[in-house]
């Protein structure tokens, strides 16, 4: 397993932070509420949050386009 023992994170921890950030973003949680400390893990959480927000916006636009075509 890849681990940076000097910074206290490994790939599994980054994946977990990313998934939790994505969940927080999909639930509408504010980005400033990241529970992590440490730049690398925070960046992983924020990447998940950002991706969830982008996916939600894309879904909203798709739904808006669908409703516009129906109307």
C-alpha positions in Angstrom: 0.0 0.0 0.0 1.3 3.5 -0.9 1.8 5.5 2.2 3.5 8.8 3.0 4.5 8.2 6.6 5.8 11.7 7.0 2.4 13.2 6.3 0.2 10.5 7.8 -1.9 9.7 4.8 -2.3 6.8 2.4 -4.3 6.0 -0.7 -7.1 4.5 1.3 -7.4 7.6 3.5 -7.5 9.8 0.4 -10.2 7.7 -1.2 -12.2 7.8 2.0 -11.9 11.6 2.2 -12.9 11.9 -1.5 -16.0 9.7 -1.0 -17.0 11.6 2.1 -16.5 14.9 0.3 -18.6 13.7 -2.5 -21.4 12.7 -0.1 -21.2 16.0 1.6 -21.4 17.9 -1.7 -24.3 15.8 -2.9 -26.2 16.5 0.3 -25.6 20.3 0.0 -23.2 20.6 2.9 -21.1 23.8 2.9 -17.6 23.2 1.5 -16.1 25.1 4.6 -17.3 22.2 6.8 -14.5 19.8 5.8 -13.7 17.7 8.9 -10.1 16.9 7.9 -6.8 18.5 8.7 -3.7 18.3 6.5 -3.5 19.8 3.0 -3.5 16.6 1.0 -6.5 15.0 2.7 -8.4 18.3 2.6 -7.7 18.5 -1.1 -9.1 15.0 -1.6 -12.2 15.9 0.3 -12.7 19.1 -1.6 -12.2 17.3 -4.9 -15.0 14.9 -4.0 -17.2 17.8 -3.0 -16.4 19.7 -6.2 -17.2 16.7 -8.3 -20.5 16.1 -6.6 -21.5 19.8 -7.1 -20.6 19.6 -10.8 -22.6 16.4 -11.2 -25.6 18.0 -9.5 -25.4 21.0 -11.7 -25.1 18.9 -14.8 -28.2 16.9 -13.7 -30.1 20.1 -13.1 -29.2 21.4 -16.5 -30.3 18.1 -18.1 -33.6 18.2 -16.2 -34.2 21.9 -17.2 -33.6 21.0 -20.9 -35.9 18.1 -20.6 -38.7 20.2 -19.1 -38.1 22.9 -21.7 -38.6 20.4 -24.5 -41.8 19.0 -22.9 -43.4 22.5 -22.4 
